[in-house]
Amino acid sequence: MKFIDEATIGSVLTLPELIPVMKQALIEFSLGQIQQPARKIIEVPGQRGFFGAMPAASAGSLGAKLVSVFPENRARGLPTHMAVILMFRPDTGEPLLAMDGRLITEWRTAAVTAAFIDAVASPDVKSLAILGAGLQGHAHLEALAQVRDFSDVRIWNRTPARAEQLAQQCGGRSLPVQDAVRGADVVVLATASSEPVIDGHWLKPGAKVASVGWSGMDGAELDAVTMGHTVIVDSRAGTQTESGNIRRYNPVIRAELGELLAGQVSLGPEETVVLDSIGMACEDIAAAALVCDKLASQGLI
């Protein structure tokens, strides 16, 4: 079976193409056009790590992702999230190829947030707070720049030096967490914190918030006040099983993101809206299918 490495994926996958693909996958999922069981996650004994299996099937794509999450890899100089995606022919079930899933996981997460912000944020928003200066912080800066023009970018990280480095790279400012959040039009939390890193009272009325960090099924990077606003999830079933933000506070879930993107739900511009995003197999498989199409068009597979 042919294996596609990360360098090859990075040579053909682009965020401007990926964002609409994620939007369509989310819509199809919420419309019931994708078969996707709840992700199965097990703890790796003695390693403080997690291992998950994520299959999905639609009319046009069939595959599964095997993913490992090892938070302590930061101290080892290794990615915390690594994965392999297996693709099959949707008409016959024949194995097609395998590909590295790390970059796809990174970019599809940020692309989903970009689809959310494009749907709910005013076209003239200017201020963006990124909490967490790791891979997802970098990826979200790049993805959100595809949908909005942010002139005021604030960065916070538990380690200030990392925030300062990312702020210099993007022309933003490294700030204490409260200063970063106050007055921001858009707030993205991409931390590995198991406890809230913000106070919901800091949020500007009408702010749009995306939480993509994960530290286990009982960890929550958001607080009760923040989760008391309008809550959107990528998957009702998935977040109720896996998201500490949902499990800890049991908020009212207004809609799935796919329902919002399909126009089944409307939100007022004055609403403070929170996206709780855990990531789904259908996103990975749709992104992998895009990579396959790009490689096939170039005669590489």
C-alpha positions in Angstrom: 0.0 0.0 0.0 1.3 3.4 -1.0 2.2 5.8 1.9 1.9 9.6 1.5 4.3 11.5 3.8 3.7 14.8 5.4 6.0 16.7 3.0 4.0 15.5 0.0 0.7 16.4 1.8 2.0 19.9 2.6 3.0 20.4 -1.1 -0.6 20.0 -2.3 -2.9 21.0 0.6 -3.9 24.6 1.0 -6.1 26.3 3.5 -8.1 28.3 0.9 -9.1 25.0 -0.6 -9.5 23.2 2.7 -11.9 25.6 4.4 -14.8 25.1 2.0 -14.2 21.3 2.0 -14.5 21.4 5.8 -17.7 23.5 5.6 -19.3 20.9 3.2 -18.2 18.0 5.4 -19.8 19.6 8.5 -23.0 20.2 6.6 -23.2 16.7 5.3 -22.5 15.3 8.8 -25.3 17.3 10.4 -27.7 16.4 7.6 -27.1 12.8 8.3 -25.3 12.1 5.0 -22.2 10.8 6.7 -21.9 7.6 8.8 -19.6 8.2 11.7 -19.6 6.4 15.1 -18.5 8.1 18.2 -14.7 8.2 18.4 -13.2 5.5 20.5 -10.5 6.7 22.8 -8.4 4.6 25.1 -5.8 5.7 27.7 -2.3 4.3 27.1 -1.3 2.6 30.3 1.6 4.3 32.1 2.2 7.0 29.5 -0.4 9.7 30.2 -1.3 9.4 26.5 -4.4 8.6 24.5 -5.1 6.5 21.4 -8.2 7.0 19.2 -9.9 5.3 16.3 -12.0 7.4 13.9 -13.8 5.9 10.9 -16.2 7.7 8.6 -18.1 6.9 5.4 -19.9 9.2 2.9 -21.0 8.7 -0.6 -17.7 10.0 -1.9 -15.1 8.9 0.6 -14.3 6.1 3.0 -11.6 5.9 5.6 -10.3 6.0 9.1 -7.8 7.9 11.2 -5.7 6.4 14.0 -4.5 9.1 16.3 -2.3 9.4 19.3 -2.3 12.3 21.8 0.7 12.5 24.1 0.8 15.9 25.9 4.2 15.2 27.4 5.7 15.1 23.9 6.3 18.8 24.2 9.1 18.2 26.6 10.5 15.6 24.2 10.5 18.0 21.2 7.9 15.9 19.5 4.3 16.7 18.2 1.6 16.0 20.8 -0.8 14.8 18.1 0.3 12.2 15.5 -1.9 10.1 13.2 -2.2 7.9 10.2 -5.2 8.0 7.8 -6.2 5.0 5.8 -8.3 5.6 2.7 -10.5 3.0 0.9 -12.4 3.0 -2.4 -16.0 4.0 -1.4 -17.5 1.9 -4.2 -15.7 -1.4 -3.5 -14.1 -1.0 -0.1 -10.6 -1.7 -1.5 -7.7 -0.2 0.4 -6.2 2.7 -1.6 -3.4 4.2 0.5 -2.2 5.5 3.8 -1.0 8.9 4.7 0.5 10.8 7.5 -2.3 12.5 9.5 -0.4 15.1 11.6 -0.6 18.0 9.2 -4.2 17.2 8.2 -5.2 17.1 11.9 -3.6 20.5 12.5 -5.0 22.2 9.4 -8.5 20.8 9.4 -8.9 21.9 13.0 -8.0 25.5 12.1 -10.1 25.3 8.9 -13.2 24.3 10.9 -12.7 27.3 13.1 -12.3 29.6 10.1 -15.6 28.2 8.7 -17.3 29.0 12.0 -15.9 32.6 12.2 -16.8 33.2 8.6 -20.4 32.3 9.4 -20.8 34.2 12.7 -18.4 37.1 12.8 -19.1 40.5 11.3 -17.1 41.2 8.1 -15.4 44.2 9.8 -14.0 42.5 12.9 -10.5 43.6 13.7 -9.3 42.1 17.0 -8.2 38.5 17.4 -7.0 36.9 20.6 -5.1 33.6 20.3 -4.6 31.8 23.6 -2.0 29.2 23.1 1.1 29.7 20.9 1.7 26.1 19.8 0.9 24.5 16.5 -2.8 25.3 16.7 -2.0 28.9 17.5 0.1 29.2 14.4 -2.4 27.3 12.2 -5.4 29.4 13.4 -3.6 32.6 12.6 -3.1 31.4 9.1 -6.6 30.0 8.7 -8.4 32.9 10.1 -6.5 35.3 7.9 -8.3 33.6 5.0 -11.7 34.8 6.1 -11.1 38.1 8.0 -8.6 40.9 8.0 -7.4 41.2 11.6 -5.4 44.4 12.4 -5.2 43.8 16.1 -3.8 40.4 17.0 -3.1 39.5 20.7 -1.2 36.4 21.7 -1.1 34.8 25.2 0.7 31.6 26.2 1.5 30.0 29.5 5.2 30.4 28.6 5.5 34.2 27.7 8.5 33.7 25.5 6.5 31.5 23.1 3.8 34.1 23.0 6.4 36.8 22.2 7.9 34.7 19.4 4.5 34.1 17.7 3.5 37.8 18.2 6.7 38.9 16.5 6.1 36.5 13.6 2.5 37.8 13.0 3.0 41.4 13.8 0.8 41.1 16.9 1.2 41.8 20.6 2.1 39.4 23.5 -0.2 40.2 26.4 -1.4 38.9 29.7 -4.4 36.6 29.2 -7.0 39.1 30.6 -5.7 41.9 28.5 -5.7 39.7 25.4 -9.3 38.7 25.8 -10.9 42.0 26.9 -12.3 43.8 23.9 -11.4 41.1 21.4 -13.9 40.4 18.6 -12.7 36.8 18.2 -11.1 34.6 20.9 -9.5 31.2 20.1 -8.4 28.9 22.9 -5.9 26.3 21.8 -4.4 25.2 25.0 -3.8 21.9 26.7 -5.2 23.2 30.0 -7.5 21.0 32.1 -8.8 24.1 33.9 -10.3 27.3 32.6 -7.8 29.8 31.3 -10.3 32.7 30.9 -13.0 34.3 33.0 -16.2 34.7 30.8 -16.7 38.2 32.3 -13.7 39.4 30.3 -15.5 38.7 27.0 -16.8 41.5 24.9 -20.5 41.3 24.3 -21.0 39.7 20.9 -17.5 38.1 20.9 -17.1 34.9 18.9 -15.1 32.2 20.8 -13.7 28.9 19.6 -12.3 26.3 21.9 -10.1 23.7 20.2 -7.8 22.6 23.0 -8.2 19.2 24.7 -6.7 17.7 27.8 -8.9 14.7 28.2 -12.6 14.1 28.6 -12.8 15.9 31.9 -10.5 18.9 31.2 -12.1 22.2 30.4 -10.3 25.3 29.1 -13.5 27.4 29.4 -15.4 28.4 32.5 -19.1 28.3 33.4 -19.8 31.9 32.5 -18.3 31.5 28.9 -20.3 28.3 28.5 -23.5 30.1 29.5 -23.5 31.9 26.2 -24.8 30.5 22.8 -23.0 27.2 22.4 -22.3 25.6 19.0 -20.7 22.2 18.7 -19.3 20.2 15.8 -21.0 17.0 17.1 -23.7 16.8 19.8 -22.9 13.1 20.5 -19.2 13.6 20.3 -18.9 16.6 22.6 -21.2 15.1 25.2 -18.9 12.1 25.4 -15.5 13.8 25.0 -15.6 17.5 25.7 -14.8 18.6 29.2 -16.4 22.0 28.5 -19.7 20.2 27.8 -19.4 17.5 30.4 -18.5 19.8 33.2 -21.1 22.5 32.7 -23.9 20.7 30.7 -24.8 23.8 28.7 -27.7 24.2 26.3 -26.4 23.3 22.9 -28.0 25.6 20.4 -26.9 23.7 17.2 -24.2 21.8 15.5 -21.9 23.8 13.3 -23.1 22.0 10.2 -26.7 23.0 11.0 -25.6 26.6 11.3 -23.6 26.5 8.0 -26.5 24.9 6.2 -28.7 27.8 7.2 -31.0 25.8 9.5 -30.1 28.0 12.5 -29.7 31.8 12.6 -27.8 33.8 15.2 -28.0 37.5 16.0 -24.9 39.6 15.6 -25.3 40.7 19.3 -25.0 37.1 20.6 -21.8 35.9 22.2 -21.2 32.6 20.5 -19.0 29.7 21.6 -17.8 26.9 19.4 -16.7 23.8 21.2 -14.8 21.8 18.6 -13.4 18.3 19.4 -12.7 17.4 15.7 -14.4 14.6 13.8 -13.4 11.7 11.5 -15.4 13.1 8.6 -13.2 16.2 8.6 -10.1 14.1 8.4 -11.4 11.9 5.7 -12.7 14.8 3.7 -9.3 16.5 3.9 -7.5 13.3 3.0 -9.8 12.9 0.0 -8.9 16.4 -1.1 -5.2 15.4 -0.9 -5.9 12.3 -2.9 -7.7 14.3 -5.6 -4.8 16.8 -5.8 -2.2 14.1 -6.0 -4.2 12.2 -8.7 -4.6 15.4 -10.8 -0.8 15.7 -10.8 -0.3 12.0 -11.7 1.4 11.3 -8.3 -1.0 8.4 -7.3 
